[in-house]
């Protein structure tokens, strides 16, 4: 990433990733998916820089508004790999059921998932029930 680009927003387990999308459609904006792929190396935006097997979908709904700011969300779970995720497409449906795919939206959007779990070997030990 270039020095003048801000650091991506960072999320960890149980956080909810929130991305706002401003969209317009004459028939009204309905269901929206923001599709993100994990980058193999931060800052590498080339085709080989993205992991094709690690895709996250954030979902939201424009509720039929012609001009809508849609909040697309996803809760971070254990199975989500830590790393930087780049938006590779926005899939939007209008209220008539027509779908539009916006590939590689500009400006780009990146967020980061970090694993803050303690990796030490000190396991919690059950000592019994309290009185």
N, C-alpha and C positions, 0 to 999 in steps of 0.2 A: 504494500500500500504506500502511496506517496505521502510525504511528510505533511502536506496541507490537507489531507483527507482526515476527518475525525475518526477516532476509534469506533468500531462497531458496538452497538448495544450488546451487553453481555447478560446471559441467562444461565441458570443452573437448574437442577432437578426441582420439580414442582412449581417453577416459575411459569407464568403464561406469557408467551411471546405475543406481542401486539404490533401489528404493522397497519398503518393507515394508508388507504388507497383512494385517491380522488378519481372518480369515473363519471362519464356522462353517456347516456343512451336515450334516444328519443322515446323508445318503448319502455323505459324504466330499467334500472339496474337491479338484478335479482341476485342469485347465488354467485359468489366469487371465490376463486382459489388462487392463492399466491404460492407458486411452486419454487422451492429453494433446493439447491444441491450443495452438498458439502465440498469445499475446495480442498484439494489434496495438499496444497501449499498456499498459505495466506498470500494474497496479492496476485496469484497466477490465475488470470481470467481466461486463458486459452482453453480450447476444447479438451485437451488432455489434463488440464488443471482441475477438472471437476470429476467427482466420483459418481458414475452413473448408477451405482447401486445404493446410494445414500441420498434419498430425496425426502424432503418434508413438505407437507401441504398445510398452509394456514388457510382457514376458511372464514368467510363472513357473508353478510347479506345486505344488499342495498335497499331492501324493502320496497322495491318498485319505484324509487325516486328517479326522476330524469337526471338529476345531478346529485351524486351521493358521495359522501366520505365514508367508505366501508372500513370497519375495523376487522381485519382478518387475524384470527388467533389460533394458537396451538399450545397445549400444556406440555412442558418438557418432561419426558419420562426416562426411566433408567436406560431403555434401549437406544436412546438418541446419542449418537457418537459426538464427543466433544470436537469442536472445530469451528471454522468460519463457514457460513452458508450464504450463497449468492442467489438472488432471485433470478431464475432463468425463464420464467413465463408467468403470465397472469391469465387465468381462464375465467371468463365472465359470461354469464347468461343474462339475457334480458328477460323481461316479464312474459314474453311470448315463447320462451324456451330456446331461442336462438343463441348459439355459442360463438364467442370470439376468443381466439388465442392470441395474446400479445407476447411475442417472443423477445427475450432479452430487453426488458423495459429499461429505458434511460430516463433519468440518471439511475445508476445501479443502486441496489439495496443489499446490504450485508448485515447479518447479525452473528453473534458468537455464542456457542454453548460451551461452558466450562464445567469440569467435574471437580467439585470442591470436596468430595468425599475423602476422608482421611484414609490413606493407603497403607497405614502401618499394620502390623500384625497383632496389635493388642485387641483381642476380641472381648466383647462384653461377656462376663461370666455370670450365669444365673446361680444365685446363692440360696434360693428358696423364697417362700412367701413371707411377707411381714406379718407380725402378730396383730 
